Amino acid sequence: QAARSMRTVVIAGVPAGLLQDDVMADILTIHFQMSRNNGGDVEEITYPTRNGGVAYVTFEDQEVVESVLKKDQHLLQDKRLPRHYPLTVTRYCNNVSSSLMHLIML
């Protein structure tokens, strides 16, 4: 089993404040388990985090991380959300602040 950080992705663009945190975590879990999103078995969702609109998704298999990262665009959609939300999915690294700064600069 690969190290936890190798099985984790960072999700940016999570719509904050629309739904209760546990409901949003459920929606994220469903999204990243769907095969149409190149997903797979989710071990854990970390949401909310100290950074608004950011969640961490840890998969059971590292291969799922690779396939999720290959998908061109992740659109978060659920009947409880008013619209579709584009998500930015990046590889987790131990220096998360630098990867978040990179996202902000894009």
N, C-alpha and C positions, 0 to 999 in steps of 0.2 A: 504494500500500500504506500503510495507516494506521500511525501510530506504534505501536511495539510495546506501549506501555502502554495504548493504546486497544483492543488486541486481547487483553488479558489480564484474567482474572478471578481473584479470591482465593477459595480453597475452604477453609472451616473445618469442623471435625468429622471430619477424616480419622482413622480409628482407628490410633493410633500403637502400635508395639511388637508388633503381631499377626503381621506378615509382614515379610520382608526389604523394605528400602526400594525396591529396583528392581521387586519384584513388585507392591508397592502402586502405584508409578508406572504400571506396565502396566495395572493394574485401573482407575486413574483415566483413563488415556488411552482405554481401551475405553469407559468410561462416557460420556465427553464427546465421543466420535465417533459414538455411537448416535443415529439420528434420533429414536427415541422419547424421548430426553432433550433434544430440540431441539439436538443437538450438530452438529458438523461437523469438518472437518479440523483436527487438533491439530498445531501447529508444535512446541511444546515443553511439557514438564511440569517444573516445578521442585519437587522433593520428595526428601528432606526439606528443610525450611527451618529457620531459627533458632527459629521459633515452633512448638511441638509441635502436631501435628494440623492444620497449615496447609500448603497446596500452592498453587502458581500454575500456571494453565493458560493458555498463549498459543495462540490460534487463528490460522489463516492468514487468515481473513476477519473483519472487524469485525462484519459482520451476524450471525455466529454468536454473538458475545458478547451481542447484543441478544436473540436467541431463547433462549439458555441462561438469561439473567436473567428471562425471562418465565415460565419453567416454575415452577409452584407449589412443587413439592418434588422435590428430587433425593435419591433413595435409592440409596446405593452398595450393590450386591449382586453377589456373585461366589461361585462354589462353594467358593473357598478361604477365604471369610470365614464366621465362625460365625453371623452374623445380618446384617440390613440396617442400614445406618448412614445416618441423615439428614445431608445436607451443607448447609451454608449457603454460597450462592454470592453474592458481591458484586463490584461493579465495582472494578477495581484503580485506585488513585490513588497519586500519587507520595508522598503522606504516608500510608504504609500503617499506621503506628502508630495514627493517629487512627481509621482504619476498623476496626482490630482492637479498639481500646478501645470503639468503638461496638458491636461485636458482643458484647463482654463485658458491656456495660451492658444489653443486651436481655434 
